[in-house]
Amino acid sequence: MMSDDWAQRSLKAVWHPCTQMKSHEDFPLLAIQRASGAYLYDHQGKSYLDSISSWWTNLFGHTNPIINQAIKNQLDQLEHAMLAGITHEPVVLLSEKLSALTNNQLGHAFYASDGASAVEIALKMSFHYWRNLGNGDKNRFICLKNSYHGETLGALSVTDIPIFTDAYSVLTRQPIIVASPDARLAPAGISAESYAKSCLTELEELLQSSHSQIAAIIIEPMVQCAAGMAMYSADYLKGLRLLCDQYHVHLIADEIAVGCGRTGKFFACEHASIWPDLITLSKGISGGYLPLSVVLSTDTIYAAFYSNNTSQGFLHSHSYTGNPLACAAALASLKIFEDENYLVKNQVLSQQLYDAFTWVTDDLRIQDIRQLGTILAFDIKSQIAPPQFSKIFYAKALEHGLLIRPIGHTVYVMPPYILTKEQIQFLASAVRHTLDSICPL
């Protein structure tokens, strides 16, 4: 069957995520038949370089033989068992490995299937912790302006992107929104570090007056991804950790997109040499194979739930919590990461990305060029970008054999860690050719 046939059948049968379905009357679906390494292939055999790791999940390439084999081995042994009252080797090993990666600062792993669920778990844990300590009034949450933490109702209550939140605002509790340290927002003549400090000053004023009502602040460390890859100073994280300690507010680090080595450290919060009270992980943790998310907590938070009183326990569950197949995929991904020393390899990848995209620095169509680890982004000036820029760019890039999805006027790449130098050169060239065809100089 041809790609067009599958695309038409999908339009009738599948309700696609984060999509206005009517838009596919003008922008046809891309039907993929198979994948290998950094490439996706349609039914005609045309390849597409996956420059965004299939929504930031696929770290070591598609159909990776090591992860494939780990899942096959686990499939013959144990495919699933509920985690209530039962445990199994893969979930224990994965939990121990993740704790070790935090230098055993966060030693208790609670599992779910997706990032939004992990965020909800972290929010509930924070509130319930304070409730168990007799501080039930601490039930408000702070998030950054333009923040995104997922699209379930709880996650939307700490998200500040109107296209996601407006329709459901009557169903959610509104967050306390504070200034984002996004370096692009710094006034002219003010450094990113100075601007971040001013954001902390504003936050401290809020905490001075309202800390008795606030359970936690949630952030994406170093990069607000859905806000257009907004990057900020590590000094903000250092100051934030101090404020949370001073005013007895939990710090939740949403590492769903920025964790697993994406920013140059395994956890993005390591750039500031701090640890949060709760970490959420998903996306890359299973190498892009199976739905898996996890919340890591400190001993202090865990101890507040340890009681003879059942109602004081954390009574949250998912049917597929700690699924052995997903845990096996995650263990295999972490083994690749460790055995092949990807923190060092990614330094090379980051430099190669920088070198391949040097053309953007002198391009008059472009502003706010930024990079952290293997995330590279820049903005197209609004007066140049045509209406529906992101959709047009996406569709035109497919013609050049590139899968890329701009966020508004922000063009970004977040590729698999396995790219060769030649593939990086192709990526940069395809981005440039795509931009030239849409916004000619």
HUJOJO-V565916 format. One line per field, one symbol per residue. ss: DSSP state (A for helix, B for strand, O for the rest). psi: psi as a letter, one per 30 degrees, with the letter a starting at -180 (. if undefined). burial: # if it has 16 or more other C-alpha atoms within 10 Angstrom, else .. A space follows every 10 residues. Layout:
ss: ???
psi: ???
burial: ???
//
This chain:
ss: OOAAAAAAAA AAAOOOOOOO AAAAAOOOOO OBBBBBBOBB BBOOOOBBBB OOAAAAOOOO OBOOAAAAAA AAAAAOOOOO OOOOOOOOAA AAAAAAAAAA AOOOOOOBBB BBOOAAAAAA AAAAAAAAAA AAOOOOOOOB BBBBOOOOOO OOAAAAOOOO OAAAAAAAAA AOOOOBBBOO OOAAAOOOOO OAAAAAAAAA AAAAAAAAAA AAABBBBBBO OOBBOOOOOB BOOAAAAAAA AAAAAAAOOB BBBBOOOOOO OOOOOOOAAA AAOOOOOBBB BOAAAAOOOO OOBBBBBOAA AAAOOOOOOA AAOOOOOOOO OOOAAAAAAA AAAAAAAAAO OAAAAAAAAA AAAAAAOAAA AAOOOBBBBB BBOOBBBBBB OOOOOOOOAA AAAAAAAAAO OBBOOOBOOB BBBOOOOOOO AAAAAAAAAA AAAAAAAAOO O
psi: kleeeeeeee eefkjkkhkj efffefjkkj jkellkbgkk kafggkljki fghihgejeg lkhkeeeeee eeeeefejek klfjglllee eeeeeeeeee fghgfjgkkk kafleeeeee eeeeeeeeee efgghffigl kkllkglkgl gleeeffhkh jefeeefgef flkkljklkk gjfffklkfk leeeeeeeee eeeeeeeefg fffkelkklj kekjefghhj llkfeeeeee eeeeeeghkk jjjjgeefah fegflekeff fghlkaekkk kbcfegggel kklkkkllee eefffjlfje ffljiklkeg khkeeeeeee eeeeeeeeeg hfeeefeeee eeeeefgfff fgjffklhkl kjbgjkllkk kefeklkhee eeeeeeeefg hkjkjljbgk klkillfgkl eeeeeeeeee eeeeeefeik .
burial: .....##... #......... ........## ##..#.#### ###...#### ########## ####..#..# #..#.....# .##......# #..##.###. .#..###### ########## ########## #....#.### ########## #.######## #...#..#.. .#.####### ####.#.... .######### ..##..#... ########## ########## ########## #.##....## ########## ########## ##..###### ########## ########.. ##.##..... .###.....# ########## ####.##... .##..##.## .###.##..# ....###### ########## ...##...## ########.# ########## #########. ...####### #.###..... .
//
